[in-house]
Amino acid sequence: MRVCIFITGGTFDKEYNELNGELFFKDTHIEELLKLGRCRIETTIEKLMLIDSLEMTDAQRSNIVTRCRDCAENKIVIAYSKI
């Protein structure tokens, strides 16, 4: 079994700037989380975007749907706090 993980942003991918107190995106942490969780499932990870849910557009939501439909795997995880 292989699982496709689509990265779109969300809280666990934000980092904290200690100088100004703001949260920002640098990169996804999903590979580290899978490693720490000792995940043994084969995964395909694709970063679609790194944005806050308040900034997501209908076009970006549509892109997520399209990528899910076109995905070779039939097990899909969308890593995001809310859509």
GIGI-V564270 format. One record per helix or strand of 2 or more residues. SS is the DSSP state (@ for helix, = for strand). FROM is the first residue (numbers start at 1). TO is the last residue. If there is no record, write none. Layout:
# GIGI-V564270
SS_FROM_TO, SS_FROM_TO
This chain:
# GIGI-V564270
=_2_9, @_11_13, =_14_16, =_23_25, @_30_36, =_42_51, @_53_55, @_58_70, =_76_79
